[in-house]
Amino acid sequence: MDISSIIDPKNTALLVIDMQNGFCHPEGSLARGGSPYLHAWQIVPTVKQLVNVCRQNGVHVIWSLQKHFPDDITRKKHRIPSHLDRAGAIPCLNGTWDAELVDELKLEVMPQDDLVEKHRSSCFHNTTLEVKLRMRGISTLIVSGVTTNYCVESTIRDAYALDYDIVVVQDCVACPWEDLQKATLKNVEIFFGQVVPLAGVQGLVVARQ
């Protein structure tokens, strides 16, 4: 499908999901706890490039930040251990370095950007994202970040249910498992939107100017 008619900077936003130290950095809590992190760390340069391309061409940029709390009693209600319990670590605790964007991307945040704090996998669940998008007249989301098969996919599913057009940048999303990475991207292609490389987004966004 030709998506050149979909990516119009006037009604498109870039969503950068959870590119935080706890998930991405070699010294983050997941890495220190022995959980996979390299997949996330490796896409930092391409996500930075995507942010720059979008910003230079008038696409609004939104950053999501996952925040966890040590005294979150809702997690303790699970009889089946949560993914955090199984990982043996709670990343991105509120108010810590772990919860901050990686330095390479923190420097890219501008005053006109939106930051959305979230506490569950989807960027839409009990957050201000939906109203921010509606206020700006956004109808298309360019999606990047981590983890492809969890927070990224949860957000994509909610966005589709809310009738947004979705473009996923395949070299700007990542997860530790190649089969699940492929499965999510295939799911997007079949049901939820379009999957394109960074170069494809760059060409389309620039071409609209």
ABEGO torsion letter per residue (X at the ends): XBAAAABBAAABBBBBBGBBAAAABAABAAAAAGBBAAAAAAAAAAAAAAAAAAAAAGBBBBBBBBBBBAABAAAAABABBBAAAAAGBBBGBBGBAAABBBAAAAAABBAABBBBBBABABAABGBAAAAAAAAAGBABBBBBEOBAABAAAAAAAAAAAAGBBBBBBAAABBBABAAAAAAAAAAAAAAAEBBBBAAAAAAAAAAAX
